[in-house]
Amino acid sequence: MFGPCANANWHGHNYDLIVTVKGLPDPDTGFVVDLKALSTLIREHIIRHVDHKNLNLDVPFMAGKLASTENLALAFWEILQRELPAITRTAQLHGIKIYETPRNFVEYYGE
């Protein structure tokens, strides 16, 4: 079913993750969200859990799920929805785009 991806020794990807937030700029900072804080949040709650890991075996939030890019997008969305209020009062998660390859990607905008 999975062709060359059905490899006894697994296979890996170098994903690119793009996170989009929306909202009005804060009048005190001029930012919708502090990008350094957003970057830190993404690194702490997503990247450190998936970087150089076997998504099927090493990542608790992927347990019991097929490690498709679609399922990654859903899992990342849930994490960011939960964590974003820690760094912003008003910004909302707008979209997640994950590139598996330059021509294969998933975009997710919530339910």
N, C-alpha and C positions, 0 to 999 in steps of 0.2 A: 504494500500500500504506500509506503513512504519512499520507495525507490532508493536512490543513493544515500538518503538520510537514515536509512535503516542499517546502521553500522554497529557491529558488535562492540566497538570501542567508542561509541557515541560520536558526536560531532559538535563543533562549536561555531559560534558566530561572534562577530564584533558589532554589536548593535549601536545605533545612534538614537538617543532619546531627546525629543524636543517637547518641552512643557510650555503651554501657553496659559497665562492668567488674564483675567479681565476685571475691569472696575475703573472707577474714577481715581485720578491721582490724589494722594493725600495732600491737603493744602500746606502742611508743614514741611514735607519732604519733596513733593513733586513726583513721587513714585507711586505707581499702582502697588508695587511690592518691592522691597529691597532685594535686588537680584543676588547680592552676596548671601543674604539670609536664605533665599530660595535655593541657591546652589548648594549651600551647606545642608539644608534640609534634604535635598535630593541625594547628596552623597551619603549622609548618615542613615537615611531610611530606605534607600533603594540600592544605590551603587555598591556600597560596602557588603551588601547581602548577595549580590549577583555577580560581581566582577570576578572572573576566573573561577567560577563555581559551576558545578554540574546542576543545572536548574531542576533536574529530576530527583536528585539525591541530596543536595546540600542546602536548598532554599526552603525554609519552613512555610513561607506563604505560597509556595507552589506545590506543596504536598498534595498528592491525589489529583493533580491537574496535568493535562498534557502541556508540555512546555512549548506551546505555540506562541507566536508573536501576539496573536489576538488575546490569549490568556494572560500574557505578560502585561499588555495594555490595561486589561481589566484590574489586575492585581495592583499595578502602579497607580491607577486612578483611585482605588480604594485607599491606598496608603496616603497619597497626597491629599485627598479629601479630608482624611482624618487629621493630618499634620499641619496643613496650611494655616488654620486659625492661630497656631502658635506664633506665626511671624507677621500676620496682617489682621487688621480689624475688618477690612472691607473687600479685599481682593477675593475673587472666586476662581476656581480651576475652570479653564475653558476647554482645553484640549490636550491630548497626548498624541504624539506621533513617534512611532518606533520604526526605524529603518533596520531591516534585517540585511538587505543589500541595497545598493543604490536604486534598484528598480522594484524592490519588494518592501512594502511598508504597510503599517496599520495606523489609522487615525481613529481616535475614540473621543467622543464629546459627551460622555455620560449617557444615562438612559433616557 
